[in-house]
Amino acid sequence: MTELANVDIQRILEMIPHRYPFLLIDKVIDIAADESAVGIKNVTMNEPQFAGHFPQQPIMPGVLIIESMAQTAAILVVHTLGADSEGKLVYFMSIDSARFRKPVVPGDVMHIHVRKKQSRGPVWKFESEVLVDGAVVAEATIAAMIRDN
């Protein structure tokens, strides 16, 4: 199992333990085991964070953009490791070089690109960036550890 054209929401729910309101990806496309994946997040006005961030000018919080990167990376890890890893927890270890270039607002479609930089045992490191309409809006290097829950 190396490449999949698409991981839909039902399959995402089987692969990672996140649930609404903290599930921050809608599908994953262009996934290549042990290499890369692209997650899709449709940003909508009815999401709970927009009630307070900011009511007069809603902006997707940067920390949630980073979390969408991590969830896309988690799908890549589970896809790479196979069925035995489904439902395991992936814990953040570090977030480096995070940059936010442009606000993400309701109506935007985030394309979350993650590329495996390295993995050693349960520890994985990824380069990631988020694009909206082809423009980079955020980027970061993230590291995580996969663990039994």
C-alpha positions as CSV (number, residue, x, y, z in Angstrom):
1,M,0.0,0.0,0.0
2,T,1.9,3.1,-1.2
3,E,-0.4,5.6,-2.9
4,L,-4.1,6.5,-2.5
5,A,-5.9,9.1,-4.6
6,N,-8.2,10.2,-1.7
7,V,-8.9,9.6,1.9
8,D,-12.5,10.6,2.6
9,I,-13.9,11.8,5.9
10,Q,-15.2,8.3,6.9
11,R,-11.7,6.9,6.5
12,I,-10.2,9.8,8.4
13,L,-12.5,9.0,11.3
14,E,-11.2,5.4,11.3
15,M,-7.5,6.4,11.1
16,I,-7.2,9.2,13.7
17,P,-9.1,9.7,17.0
18,H,-10.0,13.4,16.4
19,R,-13.7,14.4,16.3
20,Y,-15.7,17.5,15.9
21,P,-15.1,20.3,16.8
22,F,-11.4,19.4,16.8
23,L,-11.3,17.4,13.5
24,L,-9.6,20.0,11.3
25,I,-9.3,18.2,7.9
26,D,-12.1,17.2,5.6
27,K,-10.2,14.8,3.3
28,V,-6.7,13.9,2.3
29,I,-5.5,13.7,-1.4
30,D,-2.3,12.9,-3.2
31,I,-1.0,10.7,-0.3
32,A,2.2,8.7,-0.9
33,A,3.3,6.4,1.9
34,D,6.4,7.4,3.7
35,E,6.6,10.6,1.6
36,S,3.9,13.2,1.6
37,A,0.2,14.0,1.7
38,V,-2.1,16.9,1.0
39,G,-5.0,17.6,3.4
40,I,-8.1,19.7,2.6
41,K,-9.9,21.9,5.1
42,N,-13.0,23.8,4.0
43,V,-13.1,26.8,6.4
44,T,-16.7,27.7,7.2
45,M,-18.3,30.5,9.2
46,N,-20.3,28.0,11.4
47,E,-17.1,26.7,13.1
48,P,-17.0,27.4,16.9
49,Q,-13.7,29.4,16.9
50,F,-15.2,32.2,14.8
51,A,-17.7,33.2,17.6
52,G,-14.7,34.7,19.5
53,H,-11.8,35.0,17.0
54,F,-12.8,37.6,15.9
55,P,-16.6,38.2,15.8
56,Q,-16.4,41.3,13.6
57,Q,-13.6,39.9,11.4
58,P,-13.4,36.1,11.6
59,I,-9.8,34.7,11.2
60,M,-8.8,31.1,11.5
61,P,-6.5,30.9,14.6
62,G,-2.9,30.1,13.7
63,V,-2.8,27.3,16.3
64,L,-5.7,25.5,14.5
65,I,-3.9,25.9,11.2
66,I,-0.9,24.2,12.8
67,E,-3.2,21.5,14.2
68,S,-4.6,20.9,10.7
69,M,-0.9,20.3,9.6
70,A,-0.5,17.8,12.4
71,Q,-3.7,15.9,11.6
72,T,-2.7,15.6,7.9
73,A,0.7,14.3,9.0
74,A,-1.0,11.8,11.3
75,I,-3.0,10.4,8.4
76,L,0.3,10.1,6.5
77,V,1.9,8.2,9.4
78,V,-1.1,5.8,9.8
79,H,-1.2,5.2,6.0
80,T,2.6,4.5,6.1
81,L,2.5,2.2,9.1
82,G,-0.7,0.3,8.2
83,A,-3.8,-0.9,9.9
84,D,-2.1,-1.7,13.2
85,S,-1.5,2.1,13.8
86,E,-5.1,3.2,13.3
87,G,-6.6,5.0,16.2
88,K,-3.2,5.6,17.9
89,L,-2.4,9.0,19.3
90,V,0.1,11.2,17.6
91,Y,1.6,13.7,20.1
92,F,3.3,17.0,19.2
93,M,6.9,17.2,20.2
94,S,7.9,20.4,18.6
95,I,6.8,23.2,16.2
96,D,9.6,25.1,14.6
97,S,9.9,27.9,12.1
98,A,6.1,28.6,12.2
99,R,5.2,31.5,9.9
100,F,1.8,32.9,9.1
101,R,1.8,34.9,5.9
102,K,-1.8,35.8,5.3
103,P,-5.1,35.4,7.3
104,V,-7.3,32.4,6.6
105,V,-11.0,33.3,6.6
106,P,-14.4,31.6,6.2
107,G,-14.9,30.6,2.6
108,D,-11.2,29.7,2.1
109,V,-10.1,26.2,1.2
110,M,-6.8,25.2,2.9
111,H,-4.5,22.8,1.0
112,I,-2.3,21.4,3.7
113,H,1.0,20.0,2.3
114,V,3.1,17.8,4.5
115,R,6.3,16.1,3.5
116,K,8.2,13.6,5.7
117,K,11.6,15.0,6.6
118,Q,12.7,12.0,8.7
119,S,11.4,9.3,11.0
120,R,13.3,7.4,13.7
121,G,11.2,4.8,15.6
122,P,8.0,6.4,16.8
123,V,9.3,10.0,16.2
124,W,8.4,11.7,12.9
125,K,9.4,15.1,11.5
126,F,7.6,17.0,8.7
127,E,7.9,20.1,6.6
128,S,4.5,21.6,6.1
129,E,2.8,24.5,4.4
130,V,-0.8,25.6,3.9
131,L,-1.9,27.2,0.7
132,V,-5.1,29.1,-0.1
133,D,-5.8,29.9,-3.8
134,G,-2.2,28.8,-4.6
135,A,-0.6,31.3,-2.1
136,V,1.3,30.1,1.0
137,V,-0.6,31.3,4.1
138,A,1.3,29.3,6.7
139,E,4.3,27.1,7.1
140,A,6.1,25.1,9.9
141,T,8.3,22.2,10.7
142,I,6.6,19.8,13.1
143,A,7.7,16.8,15.0
144,A,5.4,14.2,16.6
145,M,5.5,10.8,18.3
146,I,3.0,8.0,17.6
147,R,1.9,6.2,20.8
148,D,-0.6,3.7,21.9
149,N,-3.6,5.4,23.6
